[in-house]
């Protein structure tokens, strides 16, 4: 049923903004729907009235309404005008890169959202300029924001343009403040505890080598807790930062945060006729759907990315503070 009460929606154009005027109108209507100012069936202001009150051309308003119609946010009826089709809410999910384990997170996130929620996904690739562009161009366009942050001094100031109740930080606590909503994994203590559970398997080997390539963006906290584990349990250890010098040896257990290294490890095992789990060991960081099938199975230490995606989706659905860590688990297979 179409309601002709349009007094609840007031649109104001900012003629000094860099955001195109038609996009300002699109954003304004989407926000009004997200905040229940406009509801399903509400009639929108006429093209002529918006033109008159905001000094806009008819083409600008028609363009905005056409975009909203294409997005199935609004529809139109002859001699009536445009009205709200449904309570569609748009959210922005910002990830670092789209690796296999991030795909698990993504599908868990979108599959736990209501049908009226549309997710836009963007990737910053640890590039601060890309990150700033994504955030600055998205402010005011989305109902809520779910952001995977990274270690850079400009990340937090950039995120400060988003209201705390609209922002959820995920994965890494490097930029978190007390008032932030977050769903994080623990790269330190939880990793140490996972290594503790595998200590009997590590005893099969004369040394543990942590392959931490200089190109990785994995938190250094993990590296520090690895060293602590080796000292506490009296394991010989080495840290390899130059991936070009990765050369496996019999009697060594390897830990790696990079799946590229896993590929090199398996290639060298074949070349040197070394059996994973017997002659050499391998513990990979981050579970992916394929690691249980690779060779005879790759042992992993990993957070629960499905749970991370589910908890992030709950932030979209419920208007409440979210501050929690998701579990990190050791999954033992034949490679160790």
N, C-alpha and C positions, 0 to 999 in steps of 0.2 A: 504493500500500500504506500502511495506517495504522500508525504506530508509537505504542505506548502508553507510551513513555519521555517523561514530562513533567517530569522533575526539572530539566532544563536551563532551564526558564522559571520565574522567580520574580517575582511582581508585588507591588509595594508601593504602597498608596494614600497620597496626601498629603491628609489631611483639612483642612489649612489652606489648600490651594490654591484659587484662584478658578476653576480649570478643573474643569468638572463631573466627577464621579467616573466616569461611564460613558465620558466622553471620555478620561480618564486611562488606562482599561483599553484602549480602542481604540488610543491612542497607544503604549502599552506593547507591545502585540502587534505592531503595525506595525513598531516599532523593532526588536523581537526578530527579526522576519522579515528586515528589511533588513540586520541585522548577522549573519545566519545562526545566531543563537541558536536560533531555531525554523526548521525546514525543511519542505518539502513533505511532507505525510503525518503530521506530528507531531500527536499528540492534545493538545488544550488541557486545562487544569485544569477540572474539573467546576464547574457553577454553584454547587453546594453548598459545594465546597471554597474557592472564591474568596470566597463570602459569609462563611464561617466565619473565614478567615484575615485578611480585610480589613474585617470589620464592615460589609458591604454588604448591601443588600436584593436579593432575587432579581430584582426588576424592573430594578434598575440593571445587573446582570450580563447579563440577557436583552437589555436594550436595546443594550449594547455588542456582544454577539455577533450580534444582528440586523443592526446597522450593518455589521459586518465581513462578514456573510453577503451583504448587499445589494451590498457592494463586491466580492464574489467573492474575498475574501481567505480566508475560511473556509467550510466546509460542515459538515453534521451527518449522522450516521447513527443511526437508532433503536437505543437500548440501548448505544450506544458513546459518543456525545457529539460535541463539535465538534473538527474537525481542520483543519490548515492546508491550504488548497486549492492554493496556489501561492506562489511566491516573489515576490509583488507588492511593488514599491517605489514609494512616493509621493515626488514631488519638487515643490518650490514654485518657480515662475518669477514673479518680481516685475518688472514693466515700468513705465515711466513713463506712457506713453499708448499706445493701440493705433492708430497711424497705419499707412499702407500699407506703409512699409518695415519696420515692426516685425512686420507679418504675415509678411513674407519670413523674418525671423529666427525667428519662432515656428514656422512650418511646417518650416523646416530643423532646428530643435531637436527637435521631437516626432518627425519622420520618421526621425531618426537614433538614436532610443532603442529599446531592446528592447521586445518586446511586453508584458513584465511590469512596465513602468514607467508609472505614472499621473502625469500632470502637472496640477497645479492652477495657474491663472494669476490673478494679481491685479495691480491698477494703483494706483500711489500718486499720480499726477497732480501730482507735485512738492509735495505737501502733507505736511509733517512729521508732523502728527497722524495722518493716514491711514497713512503709512509705519510709524510706531511701532506702531499698532494691528495692522497686518498682521504685522509681525515678532514682536511680543510674543505674539500669539495663535497663532503657528505654531511656536514653539520646542518641540522635542520631538516634533512631529507628522510630520516628514518625514525621509526618508533623506538628502537633500541639498537645498541652497538655491542658486538662481541669481538674483542680485539686480542690477538696474540702479539704481545709486545716483545721487545728485545733490548739489549744493552746499548743504549745511546742516550746522552744527556738531553737531547731534544725531544725524546719520546713523551715524557710526562708533561712538559709545557704544551705540546701539541694536543694531547688528550684532554687538557684542562678546559678546552672549548666545549666539551661534552658534559652535560650534567651527570653527577655521580649516579643518580637513580636510573639513568639510561645506559650506563656503561658497565660492561663486564670484561675484566681482564682474564685471560686464560693461559694455561700452560706453565708460565714462568713468573716467579714473584719479584723479578728484578726491579720493577718500577712501582710496586704496590705501595699504597699509603693506607692508613687506618680506615679512612672513609670509603675506600674502593670496594666494589663488589668483585669477587674473584673465585675462580676454580683453578687450582694449581696442582701440579705434580711436584714431588719432593726430589730434587736432584742430588741431595746430600745424604742425610741420615737414612732414608729409605733405600738408597742405593747400597750403602754400607751394610744394612741389614740383609739385603738380598745376597751380597757377597758372602756374608757369614753363613747363610744357608748352603752355599756351594763350596765351603772350605774343604770338606772331605774330598770332593772331586778335584779341587785345585792341588791337593797334596800328591796327586799322581804325577805332577809335573815339577820340574826343577826350578821354574821361574814363571812369573806372570808378566806379560808385556801388554801395556795399555796403549793401543794405537789411537792417538788423539791428533789427527792431522791439523796442520796450521791453517787449513782452509775451513775448518769446522766452526759453527756458531754454537755448538753445544756448551752449556754452562761449565765453567772451570771448577765449580763447586764439586762436580762429580769426580774430577781428577784429584782434588784434594782429599776427598773421602776414600778414594782408591788407595792413595799413599798411606793414609791412616790405617786402613784395613791391613795392608801388607806389613806395616810396622807392628801393629797390634798382634798379628798372628804369625809373625816371623817368616813371611814369604819373601824370597828374592823377587825383585821387580825392576821393570824398566818402562820408561815412557817414550814412545816413538812419535815424534811430531812431523817428521819428513816422510810423507807417504811413498816417495820414490825409493826410500831405503828399506821399505817393508820387505823382508825376506825371511820366510818362515824357517824354523829349525825344529828338529825332533826334540821332544821333551819340554816344549814351551806351550803354555796356555795363553791365548790372545783374547783381549777384550777390545771391542771397537764400537765407536759411536757412528761409524760411517758404513753404509751398505756397499760402497765402492770397495772398501777393504775386504768385506766378506767375499766379494767376487774374486779379488786377487788371491785371497786365502785358498779358496776352492780350486782355482787354477793351479796354484803352486802345489797343493796337495796331490793333484793329478800328475803334474810334471815330476815330482819328487817321490811319488809312490808312498805317500804318508797317509795314514788313516785317521780322519777326524774322530776325536773321542778316545783314541788309543795312543797314537804317536804324537799328536798335537791336539790342543783343545781350542775351542772358540766359543765365546759368549758375546752375543750381539745385543746392542741397545735398540730398543723399540720393536715391538711385535708388529708383523705384517701378516696378511692372510696367507702368504706363500711360504713363510719360513718353516712351518711345520712340514712342508713337502720338499723343501730343498735338501738334496742329498738324502740323509737319513733323518733329517730334522735338525734345525739350528736352535740351540739354547738361547734364550733371551731374558733380559731384564727389561721390564717395560711398565709404564703406567697403563691404566685401563682407559684407552682412548674412547671406547664405547661409553663408559661411565662419564668421562669428561664431556662428551657431546650431549649426553642425556641431562647432566646437571646444567650445562649451558642453555639447553632448550627450556629447562624449568625456569630459568631467569627471565626468559621471554614471556612465558605463560603466567608467572606469578609476580605480582608487584611487592616483592619483599627483599630484604638484604640477603645476599648470598656470599658467604665467606667460608670456603672449605677446600681441603686437599683431597685428591683422589688417590687411591691406593697404587703402590708400585709392587709388582710381583715378579718372582723368579719362575721361569718356565724351563724345566730341564728336559733336554732331548739328547740325541746321540752325539752331538758335536762336542760335548764337554765330558 
